[in-house]
Amino acid sequence: MMLERLILAAALAVALPALALPTVARGENCWNIPSVVDSARFDRNAEFGGHLVLQFRDSTPPFFRPPYDTQEGKSLFDTREQYAAAREAAIAAKPGPECPDGGGHNFTQTVPGSGLAYHCDAAFEGGNCVSVWRFQIKTVKFVFSYVDGRWIVLTAFPQKF
């Protein structure tokens, strides 16, 4: 009887770790992935499938599917320099966000921001913002997404909180 209990205890010690919840696939820091770095550039984001252009007051929205065809309801950077500073802060932040191998759900990273930004209350039919109010940027959120078999910066936007 005692020997059976010892064998059972040993078997459970070996089997229980295998029954534990599955682990999340580990990836690498998103900012170390070339497609993320390239798609984080304002001038290249759309070619990777991102819609960063919507988040700038001086930009004309591309004609993607709704709601990515208008600036209405979105927070807008006042300048590209604000975005560039936030992007550099995000790249330097440790630890950075992890993008798992083989894709997954969207991941976000929030970093401190500064300066004044806009919130768009209304837009013309073409998507450009016509009614805004300004706010002090507290943070900037980056959204990473797996698009066409690669990780990209889908968008980034200033936040007042």
N, CA, C and O of each residue as an XYZ file, in Angstrom:
644
protein
N       0.818     -1.189      0.000
C       0.000      0.000      0.000
C       0.873      1.269      0.000
O       0.613      2.207     -0.754
N       1.885      1.285      0.834
C       2.780      2.442      0.907
C       3.543      2.606     -0.399
O       3.733      3.731     -0.862
N       3.979      1.515     -0.997
C       4.691      1.564     -2.259
C       3.787      2.113     -3.376
O       4.239      2.888     -4.218
N       2.517      1.710     -3.376
C       1.565      2.204     -4.375
C       1.376      3.713     -4.245
O       1.283      4.418     -5.249
N       1.319      4.206     -3.014
C       1.158      5.647     -2.784
C       2.394      6.415     -3.263
O       2.271      7.491     -3.848
N       3.559      5.869     -3.018
C       4.784      6.516     -3.480
C       4.844      6.559     -5.008
O       5.243      7.565     -5.595
N       4.445      5.466     -5.636
C       4.430      5.419     -7.103
C       3.420      6.423     -7.648
O       3.703      7.126     -8.618
N       2.229      6.493     -7.021
C       1.204      7.440     -7.445
C       1.696      8.879     -7.264
O       1.496      9.718     -8.143
N       2.327      9.160     -6.146
C       2.845     10.507     -5.890
C       3.917     10.873     -6.920
O       3.948     12.001     -7.410
N       4.774      9.941     -7.239
C       5.817     10.198     -8.229
C       5.209     10.429     -9.609
O       5.643     11.309    -10.353
N       4.207      9.633     -9.936
C       3.546      9.790    -11.239
C       2.853     11.153    -11.336
O       2.915     11.811    -12.374
N       2.199     11.569    -10.261
C       1.536     12.878    -10.254
C       2.546     14.016    -10.349
O       2.293     15.021    -11.014
N       3.674     13.861     -9.695
C       4.703     14.905     -9.745
C       5.212     15.108    -11.166
O       5.574     16.222    -11.546
N       5.240     14.048    -11.939
C       5.690     14.136    -13.316
C       4.558     14.632    -14.232
O       4.806     15.422    -15.142
N       3.326     14.176    -13.999
C       2.209     14.471    -14.901
C       1.592     15.842    -14.690
O       1.173     16.470    -15.663
N       1.519     16.331    -13.457
C       0.827     17.589    -13.196
C       1.408     18.790    -13.937
O       0.640     19.590    -14.471
N       2.721     18.951    -13.992
C       3.218     20.095    -14.774
C       2.779     20.063    -16.237
O       2.583     21.113    -16.847
N       2.627     18.881    -16.793
C       2.195     18.763    -18.184
C       0.731     19.149    -18.352
O       0.312     19.511    -19.451
N      -0.053     19.076    -17.276
C      -1.466     19.424    -17.335
C      -1.714     20.908    -17.051
O      -2.854     21.369    -17.107
N      -0.677     21.636    -16.754
C      -0.829     23.060    -16.441
C      -1.353     23.812    -17.651
O      -1.329     23.306    -18.773
N      -1.828     25.025    -17.410
C      -2.328     25.857    -18.500
C      -1.248     26.057    -19.546
O      -0.066     26.151    -19.216
N      -1.653     26.123    -20.809
C      -0.651     26.320    -21.863
C       0.026     27.675    -21.719
O      -0.578     28.640    -21.250
N       1.266     27.731    -22.123
C       2.007     28.986    -22.041
C       1.834     29.761    -23.335
O       1.580     29.175    -24.387
N       1.970     31.065    -23.258
C       1.889     31.915    -24.432
C       3.196     31.800    -25.204
O       4.283     31.790    -24.627
N       3.063     31.715    -26.503
C       4.266     31.631    -27.331
C       5.104     32.886    -27.124
O       4.593     34.004    -27.197
N       6.357     32.699    -26.873
C       7.259     33.834    -26.669
C       7.720     34.348    -28.014
O       7.952     33.587    -28.952
N       7.843     35.625    -28.079
C       8.321     36.244    -29.295
C       9.506     37.116    -28.968
O      10.265     36.846    -28.037
N       9.651     38.152    -29.738
C      10.723     39.092    -29.470
C      10.141     40.486    -29.326
O       8.978     40.730    -29.647
N      10.961     41.382    -28.843
C      10.540     42.766    -28.709
C      10.044     43.223    -30.084
O      10.761     43.120    -31.079
N       8.825     43.721    -30.125
C       8.234     44.144    -31.405
C       9.138     45.119    -32.156
O       9.223     45.083    -33.383
N       9.811     45.989    -31.405
C      10.647     47.012    -32.043
C      11.926     46.437    -32.659
O      12.656     47.165    -33.331
N      12.211     45.153    -32.446
C      13.359     44.501    -33.085
C      12.976     43.839    -34.410
O      13.838     43.298    -35.103
N      11.709     43.877    -34.761
C      11.219     43.238    -35.983
C      11.262     44.267    -37.121
O      10.642     45.325    -37.009
N      11.978     43.978    -38.206
C      12.128     44.962    -39.291
C      10.809     45.514    -39.830
O      10.720     46.709    -40.113
N       9.781     44.671    -39.980
C       8.499     45.165    -40.507
C       7.835     46.150    -39.543
O       7.115     47.045    -39.983
N       8.063     46.000    -38.249
C       7.535     46.960    -37.274
C       8.270     48.289    -37.415
O       7.645     49.349    -37.456
N       9.584     48.229    -37.489
C      10.381     49.453    -37.618
C      10.007     50.200    -38.894
O       9.816     51.416    -38.872
N       9.902     49.471    -40.008
C       9.561     50.120    -41.278
C       8.142     50.678    -41.272
O       7.908     51.778    -41.772
N       7.193     49.927    -40.712
C       5.801     50.383    -40.701
C       5.570     51.511    -39.707
O       4.542     52.185    -39.778
N       6.488     51.732    -38.796
C       6.373     52.837    -37.837
C       6.724     54.172    -38.481
O       6.491     55.227    -37.891
N       7.276     54.131    -39.678
C       7.577     55.370    -40.413
C       6.287     55.905    -41.011
O       5.552     55.173    -41.674
N       6.019     57.167    -40.777
C       4.788     57.791    -41.279
C       4.636     57.601    -42.779
O       3.542     57.309    -43.262
N       5.723     57.763    -43.515
C       5.661     57.700    -44.978
C       5.535     56.285    -45.531
O       5.316     56.118    -46.730
N       5.671     55.246    -44.677
C       5.594     53.858    -45.165
C       4.472     53.059    -44.519
O       4.195     51.938    -44.943
N       3.827     53.609    -43.507
C       2.846     52.860    -42.721
C       1.712     52.288    -43.577
O       1.359     51.120    -43.417
N       1.146     53.073    -44.467
C       0.002     52.610    -45.267
C       0.373     51.439    -46.178
O      -0.453     50.552    -46.394
N       1.574     51.417    -46.709
C       1.959     50.312    -47.603
C       2.054     48.989    -46.850
O       2.016     47.925    -47.469
N       2.177     49.038    -45.528
C       2.211     47.833    -44.702
C       0.818     47.439    -44.208
O       0.659     46.395    -43.575
N      -0.184     48.262    -44.492
C      -1.543     47.960    -44.045
C      -1.975     48.754    -42.827
O      -3.050     48.510    -42.279
N      -1.152     49.700    -42.395
C      -1.498     50.516    -41.239
C      -2.349     51.713    -41.620
O      -2.504     52.032    -42.799
N      -2.895     52.368    -40.615
C      -3.687     53.569    -40.871
C      -3.251     54.725    -39.979
O      -4.078     55.489    -39.482
N      -1.953     54.840    -39.788
C      -1.363     55.915    -38.997
C      -1.711     57.295    -39.552
O      -1.838     58.251    -38.787
N      -1.866     57.410    -40.861
C      -2.148     58.696    -41.497
C      -3.410     59.349    -40.930
O      -3.531     60.574    -40.954
N      -4.342     58.556    -40.427
C      -5.572     59.111    -39.851
C      -5.321     59.915    -38.586
O      -6.173     60.709    -38.188
N      -4.182     59.730    -37.949
C      -3.935     60.312    -36.635
C      -3.192     61.646    -36.693
O      -2.672     62.109    -35.677
N      -3.137     62.267    -37.873
C      -2.436     63.543    -38.023
C      -3.385     64.592    -38.571
O      -4.087     64.357    -39.555
N      -3.401     65.730    -37.938
C      -4.342     66.791    -38.319
C      -4.108     67.274    -39.747
O      -5.060     67.661    -40.425
N      -2.885     67.259    -40.207
C      -2.590     67.806    -41.535
C      -2.640     66.760    -42.651
O      -2.153     67.017    -43.752
N      -3.214     65.597    -42.387
C      -3.220     64.517    -43.380
C      -4.625     64.258    -43.911
O      -5.617     64.423    -43.202
N      -4.681     63.854    -45.155
C      -5.953     63.451    -45.752
C      -6.105     61.951    -45.577
O      -5.229     61.186    -45.979
N      -7.212     61.523    -44.978
C      -7.401     60.080    -44.767
C      -7.459     59.318    -46.083
O      -8.038     59.795    -47.060
N      -6.855     58.133    -46.105
C      -6.988     57.274    -47.287
C      -8.413     56.705    -47.294
O      -9.116     56.784    -46.286
N      -8.818     56.163    -48.369
C     -10.160     55.609    -48.434
C     -10.130     54.114    -48.146
O     -10.285     53.282    -49.040
N      -9.925     53.800    -46.859
C     -10.014     52.426    -46.383
C     -11.474     52.145    -46.053
O     -12.346     52.982    -46.290
N     -11.726     50.994    -45.518
C     -13.081     50.666    -45.069
C     -13.379     51.410    -43.765
O     -12.461     51.679    -42.990
N     -14.643     51.745    -43.512
C     -15.010     52.410    -42.252
C     -14.613     51.538    -41.066
O     -14.690     50.315    -41.184
N     -14.208     52.075    -39.966
C     -14.123     53.481    -39.597
C     -12.764     54.099    -39.908
O     -12.435     55.157    -39.373
N     -11.972     53.460    -40.760
C     -10.621     53.946    -41.047
C     -10.593     54.908    -42.230
O      -9.534     55.144    -42.813
N     -11.748     55.461    -42.587
C     -11.809     56.391    -43.706
C     -12.137     57.812    -43.246
O     -12.396     58.685    -44.075
N     -12.128     58.046    -41.953
C     -12.440     59.371    -41.428
C     -11.644     59.645    -40.155
O     -11.256     58.729    -39.431
N     -11.414     60.925    -39.906
C     -10.743     61.324    -38.671
C     -11.744     61.578    -37.539
O     -11.345     61.788    -36.393
N     -13.015     61.558    -37.851
C     -14.036     61.830    -36.840
C     -13.931     60.848    -35.672
O     -13.866     59.633    -35.858
N     -13.917     61.414    -34.465
C     -13.834     60.601    -33.253
C     -12.428     60.183    -32.878
O     -12.247     59.452    -31.905
N     -11.436     60.625    -33.619
C     -10.059     60.197    -33.368
C      -9.235     61.324    -32.743
O      -9.522     62.508    -32.919
N      -8.212     60.913    -32.014
C      -7.234     61.857    -31.469
C      -6.150     62.057    -32.507
O      -5.682     61.101    -33.125
N      -5.751     63.313    -32.697
C      -4.838     63.635    -33.784
C      -3.570     64.312    -33.265
O      -3.632     65.221    -32.437
N      -2.429     63.859    -33.761
C      -1.183     64.558    -33.481
C      -1.225     65.908    -34.188
O      -1.770     66.026    -35.285
N      -0.655     66.909    -33.560
C      -0.549     68.224    -34.190
C       0.592     68.234    -35.207
O       0.482     68.849    -36.268
N       1.697     67.542    -34.873
C       2.866     67.535    -35.754
C       3.444     66.125    -35.864
O       3.206     65.268    -35.013
N       4.193     65.913    -36.912
C       4.885     64.631    -37.078
C       6.027     64.508    -36.070
O       6.431     63.403    -35.711
N       6.540     65.645    -35.620
C       7.610     65.624    -34.614
C       7.106     65.043    -33.291
O       7.845     64.337    -32.606
N       5.858     65.334    -32.929
C       5.279     64.740    -31.712
C       5.271     63.220    -31.831
O       5.662     62.511    -30.904
N       4.828     62.738    -32.969
C       4.800     61.298    -33.195
C       6.207     60.715    -33.159
O       6.436     59.688    -32.521
N       7.149     61.360    -33.836
C       8.523     60.855    -33.891
C       9.127     60.763    -32.491
O       9.829     59.798    -32.187
N       8.865     61.750    -31.637
C       9.381     61.714    -30.263
C       8.761     60.559    -29.492
O       9.454     59.865    -28.747
N       7.465     60.349    -29.665
C       6.796     59.233    -28.975
C       7.314     57.892    -29.495
O       7.506     56.958    -28.717
N       7.541     57.796    -30.801
C       8.069     56.554    -31.380
C       9.449     56.238    -30.811
O       9.736     55.088    -30.480
N      10.298     57.244    -30.696
C      11.630     57.023    -30.120
C      11.536     56.605    -28.658
O      12.306     55.756    -28.208
N      10.599     57.192    -27.911
C      10.394     56.794    -26.509
C       9.915     55.351    -26.429
O      10.333     54.604    -25.544
N       9.039     54.956    -27.352
C       8.532     53.583    -27.359
C       9.644     52.589    -27.684
O       9.736     51.527    -27.067
N      10.482     52.935    -28.648
C      11.595     52.051    -29.018
C      12.560     51.889    -27.849
O      13.081     50.797    -27.622
N      12.799     52.964    -27.110
C      13.755     52.938    -25.998
C      13.197     52.294    -24.735
O      13.969     51.880    -23.870
N      11.878     52.199    -24.609
C      11.262     51.673    -23.383
C      11.657     50.213    -23.169
O      11.636     49.405    -24.098
N      12.010     49.898    -21.951
C      12.389     48.527    -21.583
C      11.522     48.065    -20.422
O      11.346     48.836    -19.479
N      10.981     46.882    -20.429
C      11.003     45.968    -21.572
C      10.006     46.436    -22.618
O       8.987     47.042    -22.287
N      10.296     46.158    -23.863
C       9.378     46.521    -24.933
C       8.278     45.485    -25.071
O       8.338     44.427    -24.444
N       7.279     45.779    -25.882
C       6.192     44.814    -26.088
C       6.707     43.597    -26.853
O       7.585     43.716    -27.707
N       6.157     42.436    -26.544
C       6.559     41.213    -27.238
C       5.534     40.838    -28.290
O       4.340     40.747    -28.002
N       5.999     40.622    -29.499
C       5.165     40.139    -30.596
C       5.470     38.659    -30.776
O       6.576     38.306    -31.184
N       4.508     37.784    -30.478
C       4.777     36.348    -30.552
C       5.038     35.857    -31.971
O       4.481     36.373    -32.940
N       5.884     34.863    -32.065
C       6.160     34.238    -33.355
C       4.860     33.712    -33.944
O       4.048     33.123    -33.230
N       4.659     33.917    -35.224
C       3.497     33.353    -35.903
C       2.220     34.142    -35.742
O       1.153     33.644    -36.102
N       2.282     35.358    -35.216
C       1.088     36.190    -35.140
C       0.385     36.118    -33.805
O       0.922     35.611    -32.819
N      -0.822     36.633    -33.795
C      -1.621     36.688    -32.581
C      -2.543     37.886    -32.619
O      -2.784     38.474    -33.673
N      -3.048     38.234    -31.468
C      -3.951     39.376    -31.349
C      -3.151     40.672    -31.357
O      -1.923     40.657    -31.281
N      -3.858     41.784    -31.450
C      -3.194     43.079    -31.365
C      -2.561     43.256    -29.991
O      -3.091     42.792    -28.981
N      -1.436     43.927    -29.973
C      -0.758     44.287    -28.734
C      -0.603     45.790    -28.710
O      -0.504     46.427    -29.759
N      -0.582     46.359    -27.518
C      -0.411     47.806    -27.403
C       0.765     48.126    -26.504
O       1.190     47.317    -25.679
N       1.268     49.309    -26.689
C       2.313     49.861    -25.834
C       1.958     51.322    -25.611
O       1.663     52.046    -26.563
N       1.985     51.754    -24.366
C       1.673     53.138    -24.030
C       2.906     53.778    -23.421
O       3.520     53.226    -22.509
N       3.262     54.951    -23.936
C       4.429     55.685    -23.445
C       4.007     57.114    -23.107
O       2.999     57.598    -23.622
N       4.767     57.793    -22.247
C       4.445     59.191    -21.952
C       4.559     60.052    -23.215
O       5.395     59.796    -24.082
N       3.718     61.058    -23.301
C       3.752     61.980    -24.425
C       3.724     63.409    -23.918
O       3.571     63.641    -22.719
N       3.870     64.358    -24.812
C       3.821     65.765    -24.405
C       3.350     66.620    -25.566
O       3.358     66.189    -26.719
N       2.945     67.822    -25.248
C       2.481     68.762    -26.253
C       0.968     68.780    -26.348
O       0.272     68.095    -25.597
N       0.475     69.569    -27.276
C      -0.965     69.680    -27.494
C      -1.361     68.849    -28.701
O      -0.641     68.787    -29.698
N      -2.517     68.214    -28.594
C      -3.067     67.425    -29.688
C      -4.518     67.851    -29.885
O      -5.018     68.735    -29.189
N      -5.182     67.212    -30.838
C      -6.571     67.528    -31.158
C      -7.438     66.285    -31.011
O      -6.977     65.156    -31.180
N      -8.698     66.523    -30.693
C      -9.706     65.472    -30.800
C     -10.703     65.945    -31.842
O     -11.217     67.059    -31.748
N     -10.983     65.109    -32.836
C     -11.865     65.477    -33.935
C     -13.311     65.122    -33.591
O     -13.636     63.960    -33.348
N     -14.162     66.131    -33.574
C     -15.590     65.922    -33.301
C     -16.409     65.707    -34.574
O     -17.442     65.038    -34.542
N     -15.956     66.269    -35.685
C     -16.710     66.150    -36.932
C     -15.750     66.239    -38.118
O     -14.708     66.892    -38.053
N     -16.135     65.559    -39.206
C     -15.301     65.551    -40.405
C     -16.164     65.738    -41.641
O     -17.347     65.396    -41.644
N     -15.559     66.287    -42.698
C     -16.215     66.377    -43.999
C     -16.442     64.976    -44.545
O     -15.941     63.998    -43.992
N     -17.193     64.885    -45.626
C     -17.450     63.598    -46.265
C     -16.151     62.911    -46.674
O     -16.064     61.683    -46.636
N     -15.146     63.682    -47.064
C     -13.857     63.111    -47.458
C     -13.019     62.610    -46.300
O     -11.945     62.047    -46.514
N     -13.492     62.806    -45.068
C     -12.806     62.272    -43.897
C     -11.971     63.261    -43.125
O     -11.582     62.984    -41.991
N     -11.677     64.441    -43.723
C     -10.859     65.425    -43.019
C     -11.630     66.079    -41.885
O     -12.817     66.383    -42.004
N     -10.935     66.283    -40.802
C     -11.523     66.863    -39.602
C     -11.854     68.342    -39.811
O     -11.061     69.088    -40.386
N     -13.040     68.759    -39.335
C     -13.440     70.158    -39.441
C     -13.781     70.779    -38.087
O     -13.882     72.002    -37.981
N     -13.958     69.963    -37.060
C     -14.298     70.479    -35.742
C     -13.453     69.748    -34.707
O     -13.551     68.530    -34.553
N     -12.620     70.513    -33.997
C     -11.695     69.899    -33.046
C     -11.710     70.636    -31.709
O     -12.145     71.784    -31.615
N     -11.232     69.957    -30.699
C     -10.852     70.619    -29.458
C      -9.474     70.110    -29.094
O      -9.113     68.973    -29.397
N      -8.708     70.970    -28.439
C      -7.312     70.645    -28.111
C      -7.223     70.057    -26.717
O      -8.053     70.327    -25.849
N      -6.208     69.257    -26.529
C      -5.934     68.708    -25.195
C      -4.440     68.503    -25.020
O      -3.686     68.410    -25.989
N      -4.037     68.437    -23.774
C      -2.643     68.170    -23.422
C      -2.396     66.668    -23.514
O      -3.121     65.879    -22.906
N      -1.386     66.276    -24.264
C      -1.065     64.847    -24.400
C      -0.465     64.346    -23.091
O       0.483     64.928    -22.565
N      -1.030     63.264    -22.577
C      -0.483     62.608    -21.385
C       0.300     61.359    -21.803
O       1.399     61.106    -21.309
N      -0.286     60.584    -22.721
C       0.359     59.361    -23.203
C       0.116     59.204    -24.707
O      -0.746     59.862    -25.291
N       0.900     58.314    -25.311
C       0.708     57.929    -26.711
C       0.621     56.405    -26.740
O       1.461     55.712    -26.166
N      -0.403     55.900    -27.413
C      -0.598     54.448    -27.507
C      -0.232     53.971    -28.903
O      -0.686     54.527    -29.903
N       0.593     52.936    -28.957
C       0.956     52.264    -30.200
C       0.189     50.945    -30.262
O       0.068     50.242    -29.258
N      -0.323     50.618    -31.432
C      -1.044     49.363    -31.628
C      -0.278     48.540    -32.656
O      -0.058     48.976    -33.786
N       0.121     47.343    -32.242
C       0.840     46.405    -33.110
C      -0.150     45.347    -33.574
O      -0.946     44.845    -32.780
N      -0.102     45.011    -34.847
C      -1.035     44.033    -35.391
C      -0.301     43.119    -36.373
O       0.691     43.511    -36.988
N      -0.808     41.904    -36.503
C      -0.239     40.934    -37.433
C      -1.025     41.024    -38.735
O      -2.171     40.578    -38.800
N      -0.417     41.599    -39.774
C      -1.095     41.864    -41.037
C      -0.289     41.230    -42.172
O       0.913     41.462    -42.296
N      -0.950     40.445    -42.977
C      -0.311     39.803    -44.137
C       0.963     39.044    -43.751
O       1.972     39.118    -44.453
N       0.912     38.322    -42.645
C       2.027     37.477    -42.237
C       3.193     38.174    -41.585
O       4.282     37.607    -41.494
N       2.985     39.415    -41.121
C       4.080     40.121    -40.452
C       3.508     41.103    -39.425
O       2.382     41.583    -39.556
N       4.312     41.383    -38.410
C       3.927     42.362    -37.398
C       4.187     43.770    -37.915
O       5.217     44.036    -38.536
N       3.229     44.679    -37.648
C       3.380     46.080    -38.045
C       2.879     46.992    -36.929
O       2.207     46.547    -35.999
N       3.216     48.266    -37.038
C       2.547     49.290    -36.241
C       1.279     49.620    -37.013
O       1.341     50.228    -38.081
N       0.144     49.226    -36.484
C      -1.128     49.486    -37.145
C      -1.476     50.964    -37.061
O      -1.889     51.574    -38.047
N      -1.304     51.534    -35.867
C      -1.569     52.947    -35.656
C      -0.932     53.382    -34.351
O      -0.418     52.562    -33.589
N      -0.971     54.670    -34.104
C      -0.533     55.249    -32.831
C      -1.325     56.544    -32.666
O      -1.614     57.227    -33.649
N      -1.673     56.880    -31.437
C      -2.469     58.086    -31.233
C      -2.218     58.686    -29.858
O      -1.925     57.975    -28.896
N      -2.340     60.022    -29.781
C      -2.179     60.697    -28.495
C      -3.423     60.490    -27.628
O      -4.541     60.354    -28.125
N      -3.184     60.471    -26.307
C      -4.269     60.314    -25.346
C      -4.182     61.401    -24.280
O      -3.097     61.898    -23.976
N      -5.306     61.757    -23.727
C      -5.326     62.764    -22.669
C      -5.267     62.152    -21.282
O      -5.312     62.877    -20.288
N      -5.167     60.844    -21.193
C      -5.094     60.156    -19.896
C      -3.960     59.175    -19.860
O      -3.752     58.509    -18.846
